[in-house]
Amino acid sequence: MSQTPGTAALPFTERLDRLAEVAVRVGLGLKAGQELVMTAPLEAVPLARAITEQAYKAGASLVTTFYADDAATLARFTHAPDEAFDRAAGWLYAGMADAYRSGAARLAISGDDPSLLAGQDPSKVARANRSRSQAYVPALELIAGFSTNWTIVSAATKPWARTVFPDLPEDEAVARLWDAVFSASRIDGPDPVAAWGTHNRDLARRTERLNGARFSALRFRGPGTDLTVGLADDHEWCGGATTAKNGIVCNANIPTEEVFTTPHRARVEGYVASTKPLSYQGTLIDDIRVRFAEGRIVEANARTGSDVLAKVLDTDEGAARLGEVALVPASSAISASGLLFYNTLYDENAASHIALGQAYSKCFRNGGDGLSESDLAERGANRSLIHIDWMIGSAEIDVDGITASGEALPVMRRGEWAD
């Protein structure tokens, strides 16, 4: 990714502070007196500390950070007894859920080693993920429903940088990845917060047009793809800044290029091929090809990682159905970088995508306020322990919006907005 002239020459600490400010002011919209719960990999300590400082400057009453340690994670898979992989720290996630109910904001720093668990027993990985997902449900429901303001940002860690730039010396790889993170996060201009304001307005205009169209479905067509995604009843498109149920405006993803909504869990038909690899729990799942019938994946194949894909789809009944559909222009800055980030936060913003699993209750009229689980299910929202995005858009994919009367109107042509 290119840098604005002179910006790359700024001291690294100043660029890091800019990212931290964007995370707190734009990502979270943190309010004075609000608590913050943050999670981060150990290598992201410098960014976590910068965010902590910015949070307290914004008036945070308390910042509590939980760090993940790759070495400790590997020790579990090397030495823990077999039955240990059916356990998770439910007490921790219950505590996080209590914090969110009490008004705490949530921030996650990503930057994990994409290949950390590549050499581990897939069945143990699947069991550990299922146990964690089940324990995390109370917190996930609050996050997916935007009960509180939350955001995700990234830190360039050594393991992640080695994966993205395997042919570069480690220090150069880390520096290159930080440049990409800073650029994608829009901190490379004279006023990053103002730049985010402009970007959010652009995304808002896009969502307004899609919401005004009231399409009943989207149809994706291109090489290996002819997929019709029925949209949930009373769905609403979202993108960029959103207002959480606590009234605070936040950007859930830093960076973000997408507009997204909720599909109907029973109205997806056809076949689709992935356009970028999916990096999931240390496994690269490439060349995914699936077929849907009555909303459910009934055939699934992948050139690599097919065994992991099968275990993902077997997580629960909703894992083989869609919880999100998102549109991203093929010319997005992240796509233009030409990089495969092996990080969903970035790769999903390089192409239009779909997500297996849990739907966002936010993506309904009036923000889903007052809708119970049965109300959401009646409108077609999917429920699952997982939410996994994978990319299906490219410069060869066309997207049509299908009206209630069956008329097809162009939404995207060759990966770009048609209007």
C-alpha positions in Angstrom: 0.0 0.0 0.0 1.2 3.5 -0.8 1.8 6.1 1.8 0.9 9.8 1.7 4.2 11.7 1.0 6.0 12.3 4.2 3.7 10.2 6.4 5.8 7.1 6.3 8.7 9.2 7.6 6.8 9.9 10.8 8.3 8.2 13.9 6.8 4.8 14.4 5.5 5.8 17.9 3.6 8.7 16.4 2.0 6.4 13.8 1.1 4.0 16.5 -0.5 6.7 18.6 -2.5 7.8 15.6 -3.8 4.2 15.2 -4.6 4.1 18.9 -6.5 7.4 18.7 -8.5 6.1 15.7 -9.3 2.9 17.6 -10.6 4.8 20.6 -12.3 7.8 19.0 -13.5 6.2 15.7 -13.6 2.5 16.5 -15.1 2.7 19.9 -16.5 6.2 20.2 -15.5 5.7 23.9 -17.4 7.9 26.3 -16.1 9.5 29.5 -16.8 7.2 32.5 -17.0 4.1 30.3 -15.0 0.9 31.1 -13.0 -0.9 28.4 -12.3 -4.6 28.1 -9.5 -5.3 25.7 -8.0 -8.6 24.4 -4.6 -8.8 22.6 -1.8 -11.1 21.7 1.4 -10.6 23.8 3.3 -9.2 20.8 0.7 -6.4 20.6 1.7 -4.8 24.0 2.9 -1.5 22.4 -0.4 -0.9 20.6 -2.4 -2.1 23.7 -0.5 0.4 25.8 -1.1 3.2 23.3 -4.8 2.4 23.2 -4.9 2.3 27.0 -3.4 5.8 27.1 -5.8 7.1 24.6 -8.7 5.5 26.4 -7.8 7.2 29.6 -7.4 10.5 27.8 -10.9 10.0 26.5 -12.2 9.6 30.1 -12.3 5.8 30.5 -12.9 4.8 34.1 -11.0 1.5 33.8 -9.2 -0.4 31.1 -8.7 -4.1 31.7 -6.6 -6.1 29.2 -6.4 -9.9 28.7 -3.3 -11.1 26.8 -3.1 -14.3 24.7 0.2 -16.2 24.6 1.0 -18.4 21.6 3.5 -20.5 23.6 0.9 -21.3 26.3 -1.6 -22.2 23.6 0.9 -24.7 22.0 1.7 -26.1 25.4 -1.9 -27.1 25.8 -1.9 -29.0 22.6 1.4 -30.6 23.4 0.9 -31.6 27.0 -2.8 -31.4 28.1 -4.9 -34.5 28.6 -7.4 -35.4 25.9 -10.4 -34.5 27.9 -9.0 -30.9 28.4 -10.1 -30.0 24.9 -13.7 -30.1 25.8 -13.2 -27.4 28.4 -13.2 -23.6 28.2 -12.9 -20.6 30.6 -16.6 -20.1 30.9 -16.1 -18.0 34.0 -14.0 -15.5 32.0 -16.5 -15.1 29.2 -19.4 -14.9 31.6 -17.5 -12.1 33.3 -17.0 -10.3 30.0 -20.7 -10.6 29.3 -21.4 -9.1 32.7 -19.1 -6.2 31.9 -20.8 -5.5 28.6 -24.2 -5.6 30.2 -22.9 -3.1 32.7 -21.9 -0.8 29.8 -18.2 -1.6 29.2 -16.9 -1.2 25.7 -15.0 -4.1 24.0 -11.9 -3.9 21.9 -9.9 -6.7 20.3 -6.5 -6.4 18.8 -5.9 -9.1 16.2 -2.5 -10.2 15.0 -2.4 -13.9 15.8 -0.1 -16.3 14.1 -2.2 -17.6 11.2 -0.3 -21.0 11.2 -0.1 -21.4 15.0 -2.2 -24.6 15.1 -1.3 -25.9 11.6 0.6 -28.9 12.9 -1.9 -29.8 15.6 -4.6 -32.6 15.7 -7.6 -31.1 13.7 -10.0 -32.9 16.0 -8.5 -31.4 19.1 -8.5 -27.9 17.4 -12.2 -28.4 16.5 -13.1 -29.6 20.0 -11.3 -26.7 21.6 -13.0 -24.2 19.3 -16.4 -25.7 19.9 -15.9 -25.5 23.7 -14.7 -21.9 23.5 -17.6 -21.0 21.2 -20.2 -22.5 23.5 -18.7 -20.7 26.5 -18.5 -17.5 24.6 -22.2 -17.4 23.7 -23.3 -15.0 26.4 -20.7 -12.4 25.3 -21.1 -13.1 21.6 -24.8 -12.5 21.7 -24.2 -9.0 23.2 -21.5 -8.2 20.7 -23.4 -9.5 17.6 -26.4 -7.6 18.8 -24.4 -4.4 19.3 -25.6 -4.1 22.9 -22.4 -2.1 23.5 -19.9 -0.3 21.4 -17.0 -2.4 20.2 -14.2 -2.6 17.6 -11.4 -4.7 16.3 -8.0 -3.3 15.2 -4.7 -5.1 14.3 -1.1 -5.1 15.3 1.7 -6.3 13.0 3.3 -9.2 14.9 6.3 -11.2 13.9 4.5 -14.5 13.2 1.8 -12.7 11.2 4.4 -10.7 9.2 6.4 -13.9 8.4 3.3 -15.4 6.9 2.4 -12.4 4.8 6.0 -11.8 3.6 7.8 -15.2 3.8 10.7 -14.1 1.6 11.7 -11.0 3.5 13.9 -10.7 6.6 11.8 -10.6 9.7 12.4 -7.0 10.6 11.6 -5.9 7.0 8.5 -8.1 7.0 7.2 -6.5 10.2 7.9 -3.0 8.9 6.1 -3.7 5.6 3.1 -5.2 7.5 2.9 -2.2 9.8 2.9 0.1 6.7 0.0 -1.9 5.4 -1.9 -1.8 8.7 -1.4 2.0 9.0 -2.4 2.7 5.5 -5.5 0.5 5.5 -6.6 2.1 8.8 -6.5 5.5 7.3 -3.9 7.0 9.6 -1.6 8.1 6.8 -3.2 11.5 6.1 -3.0 14.8 7.9 -6.2 14.2 9.9 -7.1 10.4 10.4 -10.2 11.1 12.4 -11.6 13.4 9.7 -10.6 10.9 7.0 -12.7 8.3 8.8 -15.6 10.8 8.9 -15.5 11.1 5.1 -15.2 7.4 4.6 -18.2 6.7 6.9 -20.3 9.2 5.0 -19.5 7.4 1.7 -20.5 4.0 3.2 -23.7 5.5 4.7 -24.7 6.8 1.2 -24.2 3.2 -0.1 -26.3 1.6 2.6 -29.1 4.2 2.1 -29.3 3.3 -1.6 -29.5 -0.4 -0.8 -32.0 0.0 1.9 -34.1 2.2 -0.4 -34.1 -0.5 -3.0 -35.5 -3.2 -0.6 -34.2 -6.1 -2.7 -35.5 -9.5 -1.7 -32.3 -11.3 -2.9 -28.9 -10.8 -4.4 -27.5 -12.9 -7.3 -23.8 -13.4 -7.7 -22.5 -14.7 -11.1 -19.0 -15.3 -12.4 -16.5 -18.1 -12.8 -17.7 -21.1 -10.7 -20.5 -19.0 -9.2 -24.2 -18.7 -9.7 -25.6 -18.0 -6.2 -28.8 -16.4 -5.2 -28.8 -15.2 -1.6 -32.3 -14.4 -0.3 -32.3 -11.6 2.2 -34.0 -11.8 5.6 -37.4 -10.2 6.1 -37.1 -6.6 7.3 -33.4 -6.8 6.8 -31.3 -3.6 6.9 -28.0 -2.8 5.3 -25.2 -1.5 7.5 -21.7 -0.3 6.9 -19.1 1.9 8.5 -20.2 3.7 11.6 -23.2 2.2 13.5 -25.1 3.2 16.6 -24.9 0.6 19.3 -27.9 0.0 21.5 -26.3 2.0 24.3 -26.5 5.0 21.9 -22.8 5.2 21.1 -21.6 5.5 17.5 -18.8 3.0 16.8 -16.9 1.4 13.8 -16.8 -2.3 14.6 -13.9 -2.9 12.2 -10.8 -0.9 11.6 -10.3 -1.0 8.7 -13.6 -1.5 6.9 -14.7 -1.3 3.2 -17.9 -3.3 3.4 -21.7 -2.8 3.5 -23.4 -5.9 4.8 -26.8 -7.4 5.8 -28.5 -10.6 7.0 -29.4 -13.3 4.5 -32.5 -15.5 5.1 -31.3 -18.8 6.5 -33.6 -20.9 4.3 -33.4 -18.9 1.0 -30.0 -19.4 -0.4 -29.7 -21.5 -3.6 -27.0 -22.3 -6.1 -23.2 -22.8 -6.1 -20.3 -20.5 -5.3 -16.5 -20.6 -5.5 -14.2 -18.7 -3.2 -12.0 -16.1 -4.8 -9.4 -15.9 -2.0 -8.1 -18.5 0.5 -9.6 -18.6 4.0 -7.0 -18.7 6.8 -8.8 -20.5 9.7 -7.1 -21.7 12.9 -3.8 -22.3 11.3 -5.1 -24.0 8.2 -5.3 -22.4 4.7 -8.6 -23.5 3.1 -8.2 -22.8 -0.6 -10.5 -23.1 -3.6 -13.7 -23.6 -1.6 -16.6 -24.8 -3.8 -20.0 -25.3 -2.2 -23.6 -25.8 -3.3 -26.6 -24.5 -1.4 -30.2 -25.9 -1.4 -32.9 -24.4 0.8 -30.4 -22.3 2.5 -28.0 -25.1 3.6 -24.7 -26.2 2.2 -25.3 -29.7 0.8 -22.0 -30.2 -1.1 -18.6 -28.8 0.0 -15.1 -29.2 -1.3 -11.8 -27.4 -1.1 -8.5 -28.0 -2.8 -6.7 -27.6 0.5 -8.1 -27.8 4.1 -11.2 -29.7 3.1 -11.1 -31.8 6.3 -11.1 -28.6 8.4 -13.9 -27.1 6.3 -15.9 -30.2 7.0 -15.4 -29.9 10.7 -16.4 -26.2 10.6 -19.7 -27.1 8.8 -20.4 -29.8 11.4 -20.1 -27.4 14.3 -23.9 -27.1 14.7 -27.0 -27.0 12.6 -26.5 -23.3 11.7 -22.9 -23.6 10.7 -23.8 -24.7 7.2 -26.1 -21.7 6.7 -25.3 -18.0 6.1 -25.3 -15.3 8.7 -24.0 -12.4 6.6 -23.6 -11.2 3.0 -21.3 -8.3 2.3 -20.4 -6.2 -0.7 -17.0 -4.8 -1.2 -15.7 -3.2 -4.5 -12.8 -5.0 -6.1 -10.9 -1.7 -6.2 -10.8 -1.3 -2.4 -7.5 -0.2 -1.1 -6.9 -3.5 0.6 -7.6 -5.4 -2.6 -5.3 -3.0 -4.5 -2.5 -3.8 -2.2 -2.2 -7.2 -3.8 -1.6 -8.8 -0.4 -3.2 -11.9 1.1 -3.2 -11.0 4.8 -4.2 -14.4 6.2 -6.4 -12.3 8.6 -10.1 -12.1 8.1 -10.4 -8.5 9.3 -8.3 -7.5 6.2 -9.0 -10.1 3.6 -12.8 -9.7 4.0 -12.4 -6.0 3.1 -10.7 -7.0 -0.2 -13.7 -8.7 -1.7 -17.4 -9.2 -1.4 -18.0 -12.1 1.0 -20.4 -14.4 2.8 -20.2 -15.6 6.4 -21.2 -19.0 7.7 -23.0 -19.1 11.0 -24.3 -16.4 13.4 -26.3 -13.5 12.0 -26.1 -9.9 13.3 -29.4 -8.9 14.9 -28.3 -5.3 14.2 -29.1 -5.8 10.5 -32.8 -5.4 10.9 -35.0 -2.3 10.6 -34.6 0.0 13.7 -31.4 -1.8 14.5 -33.3 -4.9 15.7 -34.4 -3.2 18.8 -37.0 -5.2 20.7 -36.6 -8.3 18.6 -36.5 -11.5 20.6 -34.6 -14.7 19.4 -38.0 -16.0 18.1 -38.7 -12.8 16.3 -35.3 -12.9 14.6 -35.7 -16.5 13.6 -39.1 -15.7 12.2 -37.5 -13.1 9.9 -34.9 -15.6 8.8 -31.9 -14.8 11.0 -29.4 -17.7 11.4 -28.1 -18.9 14.8 -24.8 -20.6 15.3 -21.7 -20.8 17.5 -19.5 -19.6 14.6 -19.2 -16.7 12.3 -16.7 -17.2 9.6 -16.3 -14.9 6.6 -14.9 -16.1 3.2 -14.5 -14.2 0.0 -16.5 -14.7 -3.1 -16.1 -11.4 -4.9 -13.6 -10.3 -7.6 -13.3 -8.2 -10.8 -15.0 -11.1 -12.6 -18.1 -11.2 -10.4 -21.4 -9.5 -11.2 -24.1 -8.9 -8.6 -27.8 -8.2 -9.3 -30.4 -7.1 -6.8 -33.6 -9.1 -7.2 -36.8 -7.1 -6.4 -39.9 -8.6 -4.8 -41.5 -8.8 -8.3 -38.4 -10.8 -9.6 -36.8 -8.0 -11.6 -33.0 -8.1 -11.7 -31.2 -4.7 -11.3 -27.4 -4.3 -11.6 -25.7 -3.7 -8.2 -22.1 -4.6 -9.2 -20.4 -5.2 -12.6 -17.0 -6.8 -12.7 -16.6 -6.2 -9.0 -17.4 -2.5 -9.0 -20.5 -0.6 -8.0 -22.9 -0.2 -11.0 -24.0 3.3 -10.1 
